[in-house]
C-alpha cells in the first residue's frame, strides 16, 4: 500500500538530504517527494509517498518525528485529505484523427493541451493519484514521447491542532 506522509520541517540547508537519507538508509523506497515553502517562510512542507505496510510506515514516521529539524509528521493515508499530482505528457500524433482522439481523451480528464507541434501534443493534467494513473493507462496505446510528474501533494481536510510538537 502507498502511504502519503506530510512533514513540516525547518527550512534549513541539509534537511531534505537528511530525511531522504533516513528513509533510504533503512531500505525503504520513496515513490514521490515534493517539497515547498509554506505560508511561514521558515517552514517547508514535504509530501512523501512511501510504499509499504503499516509496520514500515509506523517505523518511518517515528524516525522522522525524532529528527531535530522536523516540526510535525502526519500519515495522511487514513485521514480525510485531498491529494493532487501534476503531469506534463507529450504524445506523438501520427495523423489529424489521432491528434483529435488524444485531445478528446484529455478533455474527458479535464486536462489541457498546452502545446502543439507538427508531430506531437503536450498535455497538462492535475488529479489525484488514481485519476492520473487512469489517464496514463488510457494513453498507453499512443506513443508517449516524454513525461514529467510533480509528485503528490496533499492537504488535510480535518482541523488539526496547530500547536507545534516542541511548544
Steps between C-alpha positions, in 0.01 A plus 500: 500500500618852428506743791503879474706660775502876558793647694534857612871574524721796575604664175873439550777371271551124523160411649376342177817294461480374859137394464557324169807330649303390804232333287724347235764401757246265657434336165166668431414649164369850441252488213448877479636795692377857482640787707391862511475797732192560715336830596780527757827546306697326778299178452473264201252222437627168370249257350653154473333196345646180643379152405480248784289339764390667824812377684729669245306828514487499880877457510558774240269751673657433844851547361399818317338646813829453691693722259600835647385711203162325471207692647216258423443167325155386385410180314220632278403160361211425735401862561257708298724684257527627147800401290604608156778438252583708194624334184624630168490234231604529137323256270596431139230567243507301179202665329229760548256229615756368747553851638124548539472172696773612739345845548158342564652264755668794673168685514336202675754543782476882502860511380620785282698502181784744574710460184451361153780404265478352155560148633388518864271650759596610854232446764485635854289309750449525874312245705517255784728199470230270367377745235855566378565125481174447306586778254849364438361147457263624228788681326705177475371405152646829376870575498597693814812692400573665834344540840572710809320452828499736796450237767207495738400792721237461770301718738308376802125568491467468876578769751816409684667639807721778369728497805849385395627185678788695656281771654 
